[in-house]
């Protein structure tokens, strides 16, 4: 089932979401930050943004901090592995600030 | 000036008796039609780039009745109410494209008005869905894109169960996240994944963009060669086209390329050898 990272009320109200859906583009493992008509994919193996557009700088730092907070990051990797066991995240990167 | 250059919409008409809902479209400066008597005037100045959005079955019926005699040529029609299937041929004659709900159950539907308005104006509307309809007979879902309601029909089989066993529930359909997610019960599918698998044009565009964004040495050589307007054959006889292809495709890594080849590449591409991988 789709995993949605719990965000603080302010970000939720502003319509930010962080999800791993049941059906995602295949490679590589990633989490998607969604804001209205835009989205950003973050690689769960490297912690880097996968696309240049839209600009990663548009994502609030608070969201990046939450995504990369160690417990959340580990949970995201675990959820990806549950949903996509044939394409697991082999190594979760260390927390990045 | 078009309301949405990306989607070629120059006017929006909303057919609705409710007062509040049309406010969601206010940024598109819609023409509001809330009575049957307003329909003839609305059609008289509509064009082939006009978008009609109807939330009212009676007003849609009046639109059909009025239009069959004057044969207008309108852009797109979105009917966000259960549509009488007998009207579809007439609506297809009036509009270049139509999108509609098949019934009031949860097997078809559109984004809420505020999200719909935003997607209709989005530059990436072509890659977002505004709604869709499930057909259990043919086991397909028809999804309408945000750009002029272009349809895409995908089979149920595209929605494979997730690794944790979550199954799509085709009797509970909606499009959410401003057109970025198709929800089937508790199961959610990313629209970019659906498009990637079912739309060759989308695949081409994405592949091209990813190649441009790729940060490898090979991708850098490819971009630079394109910038210089060179074909791979134009590196011959110093470097074979096959070798250039192998380098660009990453089959031959930078450290595996002989210095002599790197120097020849750099000379032909008019850059210093150490800058080859920086483009």
Contacts between the chains, C-beta under 8 A, distances in Angstrom:
chain1	res1	chain2	res2	distance
A	1	B	162	7.0
A	1	B	164	6.4
A	1	B	166	4.3
A	1	B	186	5.1
A	1	B	187	7.2
A	2	B	166	7.6
A	2	B	186	7.2
A	2	B	187	7.3
A	2	B	188	4.1
A	17	B	177	6.7
A	19	B	181	7.8
A	19	B	188	7.4
A	21	B	181	6.4
A	21	B	188	4.3
A	21	B	189	6.2
A	21	B	190	4.9
A	21	B	193	8.0
A	22	B	161	7.8
A	22	B	162	3.8
A	22	B	166	5.1
A	22	B	168	7.7
A	22	B	187	4.8
A	22	B	188	5.5
A	22	B	189	6.4
A	23	B	159	6.3
A	23	B	160	7.1
A	23	B	162	7.2
A	23	B	187	7.7
A	23	B	188	7.4
A	23	B	189	3.8
A	23	B	190	6.1
A	23	B	193	5.2
A	23	B	194	7.4
A	24	B	190	4.9
A	24	B	193	5.5
A	25	B	190	6.6
A	25	B	192	5.7
A	25	B	193	4.7
A	25	B	196	5.7
A	26	B	193	7.8
A	32	B	190	6.8
A	34	B	177	5.3
A	34	B	178	7.9
A	34	B	180	5.9
A	34	B	181	7.8
A	36	B	115	8.0
A	36	B	118	6.2
A	36	B	178	4.8
A	37	B	118	6.0
A	37	B	119	6.0
A	37	B	122	4.3
A	37	B	124	6.3
A	37	B	125	7.8
A	37	B	128	6.0
A	37	B	178	4.7
A	37	B	179	6.6
A	37	B	180	7.2
A	38	B	124	7.8
A	39	B	180	5.8
A	39	B	192	7.7
A	51	B	209	7.8
A	51	B	213	6.6
A	52	B	213	4.9
A	53	B	209	7.6
A	81	B	163	8.0
A	82	B	163	5.9
A	82	B	164	4.7
A	83	B	162	4.8
A	83	B	163	4.8
A	83	B	164	5.8
A	83	B	166	7.9
A	84	B	162	7.9
A	84	B	163	5.4
A	85	B	163	4.5
A	86	B	163	7.4
